[in-house]
Amino acid sequence: AFRSTKFIPFAHLLYGVSHESTDIEFVGADVDIGSSSDTNWSWSLGVGADYWFNNKWAIRGKVDWLKTHFRDEGQSKARFMIGAAYNF
């Protein structure tokens, strides 16, 4: 099989809510020019893998595609991540 005890691939589909907020201020003065805020549904589709060094520590890498929809416009972004994981 493709899966081993050290190298574990995965895929995910996440669906939820994203929030975007912007504040515009005049530099050098304490004056707010305006602000904008929006909350809407978003989803993310991705793949990745964990490599376990032992039964406690692993390194994880993943890439996913994030789709949001703020202010009646859709935005798409690729996200890359690498990190460490500890198993309690």
HUZIDA-V483940 format. One record per residue. N is the residue number from 0. RES is the residue in one small letter. PHI is phi as a letter, one per 40 degrees, with the letter a starting at -180 (* if undefined). OMEGA is omega in whole degrees, -180 to 180 (999 if undefined). Layout:
[[N & RES & PHI & OMEGA] [N & RES & PHI & OMEGA]]
This chain:
[[0 & a & * & -178] [1 & f & c & -176] [2 & r & c & 174] [3 & s & b & -179] [4 & t & c & -179] [5 & k & c & -176] [6 & f & b & -176] [7 & i & b & 177] [8 & p & c & 178] [9 & f & a & 174] [10 & a & b & 180] [11 & h & a & 171] [12 & l & b & -178] [13 & l & b & -180] [14 & y & b & -178] [15 & g & a & -175] [16 & v & b & 174] [17 & s & b & 180] [18 & h & b & 178] [19 & e & b & -180] [20 & s & a & 179] [21 & t & b & 174] [22 & d & b & 179] [23 & i & b & 180] [24 & e & b & 175] [25 & f & c & -177] [26 & v & c & 178] [27 & g & g & 177] [28 & a & b & -179] [29 & d & c & -175] [30 & v & b & 174] [31 & d & c & 179] [32 & i & c & 179] [33 & g & i & 177] [34 & s & a & -179] [35 & s & a & -179] [36 & s & a & 179] [37 & d & a & 175] [38 & t & b & -179] [39 & n & a & 180] [40 & w & c & 176] [41 & s & a & 175] [42 & w & a & -180] [43 & s & a & 178] [44 & l & b & -176] [45 & g & a & 177] [46 & v & b & 178] [47 & g & a & 180] [48 & a & a & 172] [49 & d & b & 171] [50 & y & b & -176] [51 & w & c & 176] [52 & f & c & 175] [53 & n & a & -176] [54 & n & c & -179] [55 & k & b & -171] [56 & w & b & 177] [57 & a & a & 170] [58 & i & b & -177] [59 & r & b & 173] [60 & g & b & 178] [61 & k & a & 174] [62 & v & b & 176] [63 & d & a & -179] [64 & w & b & -178] [65 & l & b & 178] [66 & k & b & 176] [67 & t & b & -179] [68 & h & a & 180] [69 & f & b & 175] [70 & r & f & 178] [71 & d & g & 175] [72 & e & b & 177] [73 & g & c & 176] [74 & q & b & 177] [75 & s & b & -180] [76 & k & a & 170] [77 & a & c & 178] [78 & r & b & 178] [79 & f & b & -177] [80 & m & a & 170] [81 & i & b & -177] [82 & g & a & 179] [83 & a & b & 178] [84 & a & b & 177] [85 & y & b & -179] [86 & n & c & 179] [87 & f & c & 999]]
